[in-house]
C-alpha cells in the first residue's frame, strides 16, 4: 500500500512539471472564437474590424468577415487566451467554481463566484460544507470530536504562467459556522485558513478542470459530553484541524 506522503509528493511533482509544459505554449495573438446563430463555430485571428463586423484569418489561411448580427456569442482576445488546438482559458469576467476536497479525517465541498480581473489575478466569495474529525485519549477514555461546518470565505488566486496549463497560488480565509454533532455539548464558530498550489487545464468548452494541493486549517472549540460513570464534568476542547487536502474542481465561464 502506498503511503499518503508519497501520494502528495507525486502530485506535487506532477504540478511542478506542468509549469515547464505550460511555459512552452504561447497563446495565439488576437485569437478569438465566434459562435454563429446557426450553431457553427469559427476560430481564428482577428485582423481588423469594428463593432459591426470582424475580419478573421482562419486555419486554412482564408479570411472571413463575420457580421455581429450573425453571432450568438463571441470570445475576443482580451477575454480569452486561445491556443493552436482551439482550447482556451478565460482572461477576465465572472466565473463559477465547484470543488471537492479530501484528506485524512476531512471532507469539503465548496462553491464560489469569482472575478478574473486579468490573466494574472482573480478574487472571489464562496460558501461550503466542511467536515472535520479528531480522536484522542484522556484518563477518562477515548473521545471523538466530529465537527460539520458551513464556512463563508473570500479568496484570491494568482497565476504564475500563461500556458495551456495555468499554474496558480491561492489563498482563502473564512468565518466558519461550526455545528454540534453526536457527543458534542456545544461548539463555537471560528475561522478557517487555506493556502493552495494548483493547476487549471484549458478546454474547448466553458467548463475547465483544476487540481489543487493545499494546507488547510480550521478552528473549533467547545465542550464534549462525558459518558463515563466516574466522570465528574464535560470535557472542554480547543483544537485546530490541520490537513493536507487534495482538491478537484470545475470552473464554469459564460
N, C-alpha and C positions, 0 to 999 in steps of 0.2 A: 504494500500500500504506500502511495506517495504522500509524504508529509506535507502539511499545508504550507510551511515556509518555502518549500521548493516550488510549489504551485505559484505562490506570489512572486518568487524570483523569476520564474519562467514568464509570467505575464509582464513583468517589468522589462525583461529583455525584449519581448515582442513589441512593446510600446516604444522602446528606445530605437529599435531597428526601423520603426515606421518613420522616425524623423529623417533618416537618410533617404528612404524611399520617397517621402513627400517632397523633400527639397529638390529632387530631380524632375518634378512635374510642374511645369510652368503654365499658368492659365493663359488661354488664348486672348490676345489683345482685342478688345471690342467684341468678344464673344457674346452672343445673345441667342435666346430661344423664343420662337413665336408659335403659339398655338392658334390655329385658324378656326373660324366658325364651323367649317365642315369637318373638324376633328383631326385634320392633318397637322404636322409639326414641321417647322423649318428651323434648322440650326446653322449658324454661320457667323460671319463677322460683319458688323455694320460699318459700311464705308462712307456713307453720308445719309442725310435725311433730316427731317423735322418732325413735328408732332403728327402730321397728317400722313407721311409716307417715309418708309425706311428702305434704303438700298442695301442689300445684304449679299455678300460673297459666300456661296455655299461650297461644300467639299469638292464638287466637280469643277470648280473654277468659274462657274457661271455666276451671273449677278441677277438677282430678282428684286423687284420692287413690291413692297408689302404695304398696302394702304391700312391705316389704323382702323377703319370701319370693318375690315375683314378679320381682325384679330380678336380672339376671345381672351387671351392672357399673354403677357409679354414679360420676359426677364431680360433686361438690358445689362450691359457690362458693369454699370455702377451698382447693380443689385446682386449679381452673382459672379462667381469665378467659374468659367467654363473650360473644360479640358478636351483633349483630342478625341476621347472615347465618348463624348457627349454627356459625361457625368458632370455634376456641378455642385458647388457649395453656395450658400447664401452669404452675402456680404453685409446686408442691412435688413431691417424690418423686424416685425414681431414673429416669434417662434414659440411653439408649444412643445414642452418636453414631458415625457413619461419615463419612469425608470424603476427597476427592481434591484435591490442590493442585498447581498448575502454575506454573512460572516458567522463565526462560531458564537452561538447564543445570541444571534441578532438577525433581524429581517427588517427591510424598509421598502416602502413604495411611495414615490414622490411624484408630484405634478407641479409644473411651474410655467409661468408666462414670462418670456424673456424678450429683451430688445437688443438686437445686434446693431450696435452703434456704427461699427465699421468692420473691416476684415481682421481686426485685432482684438476688439473689446466687446463684451456682452454683459448686460446686467439683467436681473430678474427677481420675481417674487414667487414664492411657492408654498405648498402645503403638502403634508404627507401623513402616512401612518407608519409608526416605528414600533418594534417590539424588541425589548432587551431583557435578558435574564442573567441571574447570578446565583451560584450555590456556595455556601460557606458553612463552616462548622464552628460552634461555640461550646463552652462547657455544658450547655443545655441540649446539645444535639445538632443535627443538620437543619439548615434554614434555606429557604428558596425565595428569591426576590424576582418576581415577574412583573415587568412594567410595560404595558401598552401606552402609547403616547401619540398625540397629534401635534406635530411641530408646525409653526409658521416661520418661514425663513426668507432671508434675502441672500442673493448670491451674485458673484461676478466671475467672469471667465476671460482669460487672456490667451490668445492664440500665438504660438511660437513660430509658425511657418505658414506657407501659402500653398501647399501641395494638395494632392488628391486626398491624402490622409492628414487631417489637421490635428496637430498636437497642441494640447492646451493645459493650463493650470487653472484650477477653480477653487474658490473659497466660499464657504457657506456659514452663516451664523443665524441662529433662530431661537425663538421663545417656544419652549416645549410644555404642552399641556399633558401632564402625567395623570394616569388613571389607576385607581386601585384594582387589584385582581385578588384571586383567592389567596388568603393568608396575609394580606396587607391591610392593616388597620387604617392607615392614612398615608398619602403621598402628596408632596408639594410640587408645584410647577418649577421649572428651572430653565437652563439654557442648553443649546447644542452647538457644537463647532465641528466643521469638517473641511479638510483640505484634500484636494484630489489632483491626480495626474491622469489625463485621458487622451483618447484618440477618437476623432469624428470622421466617419467614412463618407465619401462623396457617393452620389447615386444619380440615376436618370430621373427619379421621381422626387416628389416633395418630401418623402419620408427619408430621413438619414438615421443611421445607426451609430451608436457610440459605446465604448467600453471605458471604464474608469477603475482606478485603484486608489483608495483613499484611506486616510486616517480619520476615524470618526470618534467623537467624544460627546457624551450626553450625561447630564447630572440628574440624580433623583435622591430625595431624602424624605424620611417619614418614619412610620412605625410598623413593625411586623407583629402579627398576633402570635402569641406563645401558647402552644397547645400541651406543653408538658405538665404532669401532675404536680411537680415540685417547683414550677416556675412561679415567681412572685410578681413579675411585671412583663409588659410587652418589650420588644427589642427595638431600640432606635437605630436607624441606619442613615448613612450619608455616603453615597457611592458615585463614582464616575464609571460609566460604561465606555471603555476604550476598546475599539475594534478596528482591525484592518478589513476593509469592505471591498468586495468585487461587485461592480455595478454594470448592468446592461441597460441601455436606454434608447429611446426613439425621439428624434427631433422632427417636428412637422412644421413646414412653412406654408405660405399661401398657395 
